[in-house]
């Protein structure tokens, strides 16, 4: 609702200050033109109902300026005349061209596999709906049978804030999308500049809330190097982001280590959802040391231990209750437990019933018959730290004293003990008792294994950058994938045409040597690979039928893409309605 209202206000303001379909040119003043040797810079925009197009020449000088430091100086034979290398970083763009050709094949495979996967999931959902028996389960236990969304099985999922992504992720998603697209178009511009081809203009199309960037080049400019440069830049960006992220090389954490310090004994609370019951009990910078009896510092990766424990269901035994090493029991008097008549708190329909009593249901195994249990309603707080007198902990009743047995919280109570370490305000640690699903804690509480060294460094910096890395990696892959499809207005069609044209052409390099004539460089990687490919007759025949191949591939891509889009939308709708 808020997002929709913001978009309405945004477009209303645009139409108030800009007339629809108005072209405005912003150029340099005459004095500025006389002082500058560069062409005048201009900016044009066109506004329609829900579309805005901005085109500018203000950045045309940037690609040549960025390429200039990489131009090598070469000398003519028997001459002192020096000339710049005509193709700086040619090896880089040639690798990108080859990666683009291979990417065409990979993109077709991914598209077909994603469509097949989506159709399979949809058919399984439809058949399950027809054969499913009526469910007569109590509402109190529905949470225990919650399953993963069928949409999670899809190979490709749309990124929709509020549906497939939380709405709070919108700013980072938008920033990652802008960065991935700008870096993509920068690849085209730099590849063109390396071949001394000027950029005519750069611009952006904004349709409702979806921006798309572009660079305009002369019509004679497209080549395999330039066409594949955008996708190649996205691939390089994916590699760089992977190296920076903690899930990959972790270089980003190393670079930020001067501003952050590691957390001792566990993980630090960064943020708690304001609507969560845990919000007043877990202030920012609190250190969580235990989950039940699991010590978070027992692993070199406490964050992984935190997440794994919270998403994993408690271990079960034959009786569905009983102690484990991560959740030990307490040695309690056997006389407090009843075998014949279970107490009220152990027989109520809902374990989370609203009651003023803090008593919880405890279970104790019968030492003679393992399948039999006795139960008691007890106040759990005296059993938890920082209680001064805590009963002996146990794994079974063998180590408990005379008249004592090993008791644990009944599984039905769904209790998680969150151990919080001491801090400057509280010299003694404490235990926060959460009653509910473990996984809810994972969603309510954001933690980190590092805290800022300085007050002016945001606590959420590392978490925010990791999320940005994740969005940037996935969206950069998405931009590369879609641009590898041989469809109109996408790079894939230009890459396919340029590749088949290069295969059909013959190598006509004329090495001219002599006084005053510059010797061209030897053939590069791309030329050598293309020359090798020309030896395959079937590939040459495909190149001769370039138009037919391109047309059939476009039809195939449209058909498979339509199947993918429709079935994916159906799966997402069905999953959201369940």
C-alpha positions in Angstrom: 0.0 0.0 0.0 2.7 2.5 1.0 4.8 1.5 -2.1 1.9 2.0 -4.4 1.1 5.4 -2.9 4.7 6.5 -3.3 4.7 5.5 -7.0 1.5 7.5 -7.6 3.0 10.6 -5.9 6.2 10.2 -7.9 4.5 10.1 -11.2 2.1 12.9 -10.3 5.1 15.2 -9.4 6.8 14.3 -12.7 3.7 15.3 -14.7 3.3 18.5 -12.7 6.8 19.7 -13.4 7.3 18.1 -16.8 4.8 18.3 -19.7 4.1 14.9 -21.4 6.2 14.2 -24.5 8.3 17.3 -24.0 11.9 17.3 -25.2 14.3 19.6 -23.4 17.9 20.1 -24.3 20.4 21.3 -21.7 23.6 22.5 -23.4 26.7 24.4 -22.4 26.7 28.1 -22.8 28.4 29.7 -25.8 31.4 30.9 -23.7 31.8 27.3 -22.4 31.8 26.0 -25.9 34.5 28.3 -27.0 36.7 27.4 -24.1 36.2 23.6 -24.5 37.4 21.5 -27.5 34.8 18.8 -26.7 31.4 18.8 -28.4 28.6 20.5 -26.4 26.9 18.2 -23.9 23.1 17.9 -23.9 20.4 16.1 -22.0 17.0 15.2 -23.4 14.0 13.7 -21.6 10.6 12.5 -22.8 7.7 11.9 -20.5 4.6 9.8 -21.3 1.9 8.5 -19.0 3.9 6.0 -17.0 7.2 6.1 -18.8 10.2 8.4 -18.6 13.2 8.4 -21.1 16.3 10.4 -20.3 19.2 10.6 -22.8 22.5 12.5 -22.3 25.9 13.0 -23.9 27.4 14.2 -20.6 29.3 11.0 -20.0 30.6 10.4 -23.6 34.1 11.4 -22.6 34.4 8.9 -19.7 35.0 5.6 -21.6 38.0 6.9 -23.7 39.4 8.5 -20.5 39.1 5.2 -18.6 40.8 3.3 -21.4 43.6 5.8 -22.1 45.9 4.6 -19.3 45.9 1.1 -20.7 47.0 2.1 -24.2 50.5 0.8 -24.9 53.0 2.9 -26.9 54.5 1.2 -30.0 57.2 2.4 -32.4 57.4 2.2 -36.1 60.2 0.3 -37.6 63.3 2.5 -38.4 61.4 5.5 -37.1 61.1 7.4 -33.8 57.5 8.1 -34.4 55.3 6.7 -31.6 51.7 5.6 -31.9 49.1 4.4 -29.4 48.0 0.8 -29.4 44.7 0.7 -31.4 43.2 -2.0 -29.1 44.1 -1.7 -25.4 43.1 -4.7 -23.2 42.2 -6.6 -26.4 42.9 -9.9 -24.6 40.2 -9.0 -22.0 37.5 -8.3 -24.5 38.5 -11.4 -26.5 38.0 -13.5 -23.4 34.6 -11.8 -23.0 33.6 -12.6 -26.6 34.4 -16.3 -26.2 32.6 -16.3 -22.9 29.6 -14.7 -24.6 29.5 -17.4 -27.3 29.7 -20.2 -24.7 27.1 -18.3 -22.6 24.6 -18.5 -25.5 24.6 -22.3 -25.2 24.5 -22.3 -21.4 21.6 -19.8 -21.4 19.5 -22.0 -23.7 20.2 -25.1 -21.5 19.2 -23.2 -18.3 16.1 -21.8 -20.0 14.9 -25.3 -21.1 15.8 -26.9 -17.7 14.0 -24.1 -15.8 10.9 -24.5 -17.9 10.9 -28.3 -17.5 11.3 -27.9 -13.7 8.5 -25.3 -13.5 6.1 -27.5 -15.5 7.0 -30.5 -13.3 6.3 -28.6 -10.1 3.0 -27.2 -11.4 1.8 -30.6 -12.5 2.6 -32.1 -9.1 0.8 -29.2 -7.4 -2.3 -29.7 -9.5 -2.3 -33.5 -9.0 -1.8 -33.1 -5.2 -4.8 -30.7 -5.0 -7.0 -33.3 -6.7 -6.0 -36.3 -4.6 -5.4 -34.6 -1.3 -7.8 -35.9 1.5 -9.6 -33.4 3.7 -7.4 -32.3 6.6 -8.9 -32.6 10.1 -6.1 -31.3 12.1 -6.3 -29.1 15.1 -5.2 -25.5 14.6 -3.0 -25.8 17.6 -0.7 -28.3 15.9 -0.8 -26.9 12.3 2.6 -25.2 12.8 4.2 -28.6 13.4 3.4 -29.7 9.9 4.4 -26.6 8.0 6.2 -27.4 4.8 8.5 -25.5 2.5 6.8 -23.6 -0.3 6.6 -25.5 -3.6 7.9 -22.4 -5.3 11.2 -22.9 -3.6 11.8 -25.9 -5.9 11.8 -23.6 -9.0 15.1 -23.2 -10.8 14.4 -19.5 -11.6 12.2 -17.4 -9.4 11.1 -13.8 -10.0 12.4 -11.1 -7.6 9.2 -9.4 -6.4 9.5 -7.3 -3.2 6.6 -8.2 -0.9 6.0 -11.6 -2.5 9.2 -13.6 -3.1 11.4 -11.0 -1.2 10.5 -9.0 1.9 9.4 -5.5 1.2 12.2 -4.2 3.4 14.7 -5.5 0.9 13.4 -3.1 -1.8 16.1 -0.4 -1.4 19.0 -2.9 -1.6 17.3 -4.7 -4.5 16.9 -1.5 -6.4 20.5 -0.4 -5.7 21.8 -3.8 -6.8 19.7 -3.7 -10.0 21.0 -0.2 -10.9 24.6 -1.2 -10.2 24.4 -4.4 -12.2 22.8 -2.6 -15.2 25.2 0.3 -15.2 28.2 -2.0 -14.9 26.8 -4.0 -17.9 26.4 -0.9 -20.1 29.9 0.3 -19.0 31.2 -2.9 -20.5 29.8 -2.0 -23.9 31.1 1.5 -23.7 34.7 0.5 -22.7 34.9 -2.2 -25.3 33.8 0.4 -27.9 36.4 2.9 -26.6 39.1 0.3 -26.9 38.4 0.1 -30.6 38.2 3.9 -30.9 34.5 3.8 -31.4 32.7 6.8 -29.8 29.7 6.6 -27.6 26.8 8.6 -29.0 24.8 8.9 -25.8 23.8 7.1 -22.6 20.3 6.9 -21.1 17.7 5.3 -19.0 14.1 4.2 -19.6 11.9 4.2 -16.5 8.6 2.3 -16.9 6.5 2.6 -13.7 9.3 1.5 -11.3 11.6 -0.6 -13.5 14.7 1.2 -14.8 16.7 0.0 -17.8 20.0 1.6 -18.9 21.6 1.7 -22.4 24.5 3.2 -24.4 24.0 4.2 -28.0 26.8 3.4 -30.4 27.2 4.0 -34.2 25.2 1.5 -36.3 28.4 0.2 -37.8 29.9 -0.4 -34.4 28.6 -3.8 -33.3 31.2 -6.6 -33.2 31.6 -9.7 -31.2 33.9 -8.0 -28.7 31.5 -5.1 -28.1 28.3 -7.2 -28.1 29.5 -9.6 -25.5 31.2 -7.0 -23.3 28.2 -6.3 -21.2 27.5 -9.9 -20.3 31.3 -10.3 -19.7 31.3 -7.4 -17.3 28.4 -9.0 -15.4 30.3 -12.3 -15.1 33.4 -10.5 -13.8 31.2 -8.6 -11.4 29.8 -11.9 -10.1 33.3 -13.2 -9.5 34.3 -10.0 -7.7 31.2 -10.0 -5.5 31.7 -13.7 -4.7 35.3 -13.0 -3.6 34.0 -10.1 -1.3 31.1 -12.0 0.3 31.5 -14.2 3.3 29.9 -17.1 1.4 32.8 -16.9 -1.0 36.3 -15.6 -0.6 35.5 -13.4 2.5 37.7 -10.6 1.3 35.1 -8.0 2.3 35.3 -9.1 5.9 39.1 -9.0 5.9 39.0 -5.4 4.5 36.4 -4.4 7.2 38.3 -6.1 10.1 39.9 -2.8 11.0 36.5 -1.4 11.9 35.0 -4.5 13.5 36.1 -6.8 16.3 35.1 -10.4 16.8 32.5 -11.4 19.4 33.6 -13.7 22.2 31.6 -16.6 23.4 28.8 -16.4 20.8 27.0 -14.1 18.5 25.9 -10.4 19.0 22.4 -9.1 18.6 22.3 -6.5 15.8 18.6 -5.9 15.5 15.3 -7.4 16.8 12.0 -7.0 15.0 10.1 -4.3 16.9 6.9 -6.4 16.8 8.6 -9.5 18.3 8.0 -10.4 22.0 11.8 -10.7 22.2 12.4 -7.1 21.4 12.5 -5.7 25.0 14.6 -8.7 26.2 17.4 -8.7 23.6 18.8 -5.2 23.2 21.3 -4.4 20.4 24.9 -5.6 21.2 23.7 -8.3 23.6 25.8 -11.4 23.3 23.9 -14.7 22.9 26.1 -17.5 24.3 23.7 -20.5 24.3 20.7 -21.9 22.6 19.4 -24.4 25.1 22.6 -26.2 26.2 24.4 -25.6 22.9 27.4 -23.4 23.2 27.6 -21.1 20.2 31.4 -20.6 20.6 31.9 -24.4 20.2 32.3 -23.9 16.5 34.5 -21.7 14.4 31.4 -20.5 12.6 28.9 -19.5 15.3 26.5 -17.9 12.8 26.1 -21.2 11.0 25.6 -23.0 14.3 22.9 -20.4 15.2 21.0 -20.8 12.0 21.3 -24.6 11.8 20.0 -25.1 15.3 17.1 -22.8 14.8 15.9 -24.3 11.6 16.3 -27.9 12.8 13.5 -29.6 14.6 14.5 -30.9 18.1 15.9 -34.4 18.1 13.4 -37.1 18.8 13.4 -40.4 20.6 10.9 -43.2 20.6 8.9 -41.3 23.1 9.3 -38.0 21.3 10.8 -36.6 24.6 14.0 -37.0 26.4 17.3 -35.2 27.0 20.1 -34.7 24.4 23.5 -33.2 24.6 22.2 -29.9 23.3 19.2 -30.0 25.7 20.1 -31.7 28.9 17.6 -32.6 31.6 17.5 -31.8 35.4 17.7 -34.1 38.3 14.3 -33.6 40.0 12.4 -35.4 42.8 10.5 -38.4 41.4 7.7 -37.8 43.9 6.7 -34.6 42.1 5.8 -36.5 39.0 2.6 -38.5 38.3 2.3 -41.5 36.1 -1.4 -42.3 36.3 -3.0 -38.9 36.1 -1.2 -36.2 33.9 -1.4 -32.7 35.4 -3.6 -30.0 33.8 -0.8 -28.2 32.0 0.2 -31.5 30.2 -3.3 -32.2 28.9 -4.6 -28.8 27.7 -5.5 -28.7 24.0 -3.0 -25.9 23.2 0.5 -25.7 24.8 0.5 -22.0 24.2 -2.7 -21.4 26.0 -3.0 -18.0 27.6 -2.6 -18.4 31.4 -1.2 -16.3 34.2 0.7 -19.4 35.4 4.3 -19.8 34.4 4.2 -23.6 34.9 5.3 -25.8 32.1 4.9 -29.5 31.5 7.9 -31.6 32.4 8.4 -35.3 31.5 10.5 -38.0 33.2 11.2 -41.4 31.8 10.4 -44.4 33.9 13.7 -46.1 34.9 12.1 -49.6 34.5 10.0 -49.1 31.4 11.4 -46.7 28.8 8.1 -46.3 27.0 6.4 -45.0 30.2 6.6 -41.4 31.3 5.5 -39.4 34.3 4.6 -35.7 34.2 4.6 -32.7 36.4 3.7 -29.0 36.1 6.6 -27.0 37.4 7.9 -23.4 37.3 10.9 -23.5 35.0 12.5 -20.2 36.1 14.3 -21.7 39.1 16.0 -24.2 36.8 17.5 -21.6 34.5 20.5 -19.3 34.9 21.0 -17.0 36.8 19.1 -18.9 39.5 21.4 -19.4 42.5 20.5 -23.1 43.0 20.2 -25.0 39.8 19.6 -28.8 40.0 22.2 -31.1 38.6 22.1 -31.5 34.8 21.7 -35.0 33.4 21.5 -37.0 30.2 19.7 -39.9 32.0 18.6 -40.8 35.5 21.6 -43.0 36.2 23.7 -40.1 37.6 20.9 -38.6 39.6 20.8 -39.2 43.4 18.4 -41.3 45.4 14.8 -40.4 44.8 15.7 -38.2 41.8 15.1 -38.7 38.1 16.1 -37.0 34.9 13.3 -34.7 33.7 13.1 -32.5 30.6 10.6 -30.1 29.2 7.9 -31.9 27.3 8.4 -31.5 23.6 4.9 -30.1 23.2 5.9 -27.0 25.2 8.2 -25.8 22.3 10.5 -24.0 24.7 13.9 -22.5 23.6 16.3 -21.2 26.2 18.4 -18.3 24.9 21.4 -17.7 27.1 22.5 -14.0 27.2 26.0 -13.2 28.5 26.9 -10.4 30.9 27.6 -6.9 29.7 28.5 -3.5 31.1 24.9 -3.0 32.5 24.3 -6.5 33.7 27.3 -8.2 35.4 25.5 -11.5 35.5 24.2 -13.4 32.5 20.6 -14.4 32.1 18.2 -16.7 30.3 15.5 -15.6 28.0 12.7 -18.2 27.6 11.1 -18.3 24.1 7.9 -20.5 23.8 7.1 -21.1 20.2 8.7 -22.3 17.0 12.5 -22.1 16.9 12.5 -20.8 13.3 10.6 -17.7 14.4 13.6 -16.6 16.4 15.7 -16.8 13.3 13.4 -14.4 11.5 12.9 -12.0 14.5 16.5 -11.7 15.6 19.4 -10.5 13.4 22.8 -11.5 14.8 26.5 -11.1 13.8 29.8 -12.5 14.8 31.4 -9.0 14.8 30.7 -5.7 16.5 31.9 -2.2 15.5 35.1 -0.9 17.1 34.0 2.7 16.8 30.6 4.3 17.7 30.2 5.9 14.3 30.2 2.6 12.5 26.7 1.2 12.0 26.1 -2.1 13.7 24.1 -3.2 10.6 27.0 -2.4 8.2 28.3 -6.0 7.8 24.8 -7.5 7.6 23.7 -4.8 5.1 26.8 -5.3 2.9 26.3 -9.1 2.9 22.7 -8.7 1.8 23.8 -6.3 -0.9 26.4 -8.7 -2.1 23.7 -11.5 -2.2 21.3 -9.3 -4.2 24.0 -8.0 -6.5 25.3 -11.5 -7.3 21.9 -12.8 -8.1 20.7 -9.8 -10.1 24.0 -9.6 -12.0 23.6 -13.2 -13.0 20.0 -12.4 -14.0 21.1 -9.5 -16.2 23.7 -11.7 -17.9 21.2 -14.5 -18.4 18.5 -12.4 -20.0 21.0 -10.6 -22.2 22.3 -14.0 -23.5 18.9 -14.9 -24.9 18.8 -14.3 -28.7 15.7 -12.0 -28.6 15.2 -8.5 -30.1 16.8 -5.6 -28.2 19.0 -8.0 -26.2 22.7 -8.7 -26.5 22.1 -12.3 -27.3 20.9 -11.6 -30.8 23.9 -9.3 -31.5 26.3 -11.9 -30.1 24.8 -14.7 -32.3 24.8 -12.5 -35.4 28.4 -11.3 -34.9 29.6 -14.8 -34.2 28.1 -16.4 -37.3 29.3 -13.4 -39.4 32.8 -13.9 -38.0 32.7 -17.6 -38.8 31.5 -17.0 -42.4 34.2 -14.4 -43.1 37.7 -15.5 -44.1 40.9 -14.3 -42.4 42.3 -11.4 -44.6 45.0 -10.1 -42.4 47.7 -8.5 -44.5 50.9 -8.1 -42.7 52.5 -5.0 -44.2 56.1 -4.4 -43.3 58.4 -1.7 -44.5 59.7 1.7 -43.8 57.1 3.9 -42.1 54.4 1.3 -42.0 53.2 0.1 -38.6 53.4 -3.7 -38.2 50.0 -4.9 -36.9 50.0 -7.1 -33.8 49.8 -10.9 -34.3 46.4 -12.5 -34.2 44.9 -12.6 -30.7 43.1 -15.3 -28.9 39.7 -14.6 -30.5 41.1 -14.7 -34.1 42.9 -18.0 -33.4 39.8 -19.6 -32.0 37.6 -18.4 -34.8 40.1 -19.6 -37.4 40.0 -23.0 -35.7 36.2 -23.1 -35.7 36.1 -22.3 -39.4 37.5 -25.8 -39.9 34.2 -27.4 -38.9 32.0 -27.7 -42.0 28.7 -27.9 -40.0 29.5 -24.7 -38.2 30.3 -23.0 -41.5 27.0 -24.2 -43.0 25.2 -22.7 -39.9 27.0 -19.4 -40.5 25.8 -19.4 -44.1 22.2 -19.8 -42.9 22.6 -17.0 -40.4 19.1 -15.5 -40.8 17.3 -18.9 -40.7 19.3 -20.0 -37.6 18.6 -16.7 -35.8 14.9 -16.8 -36.7 14.4 -20.4 -35.5 16.3 -19.8 -32.3 14.2 -16.7 -31.6 11.0 -18.7 -32.0 12.3 -21.5 -29.8 13.4 -19.0 -27.1 10.0 -17.2 -27.2 8.1 -20.5 -26.9 10.2 -21.9 -24.0 10.2 -18.5 -22.3 6.4 -18.3 -22.5 6.1 -21.7 -20.9 8.5 -20.7 -18.2 6.8 -17.5 -17.4 3.2 -18.8 -17.3 4.0 -22.0 -15.3 6.2 -20.0 -12.8 3.5 -17.5 -12.3 1.0 -20.3 -11.7 3.3 -22.0 -9.1 3.9 -18.7 -7.3 0.2 -17.9 -7.2 -0.8 -21.4 -5.9 2.1 -21.3 -3.3 1.0 -17.9 -2.1 -2.6 -19.0 -1.7 -1.8 -22.0 0.5 
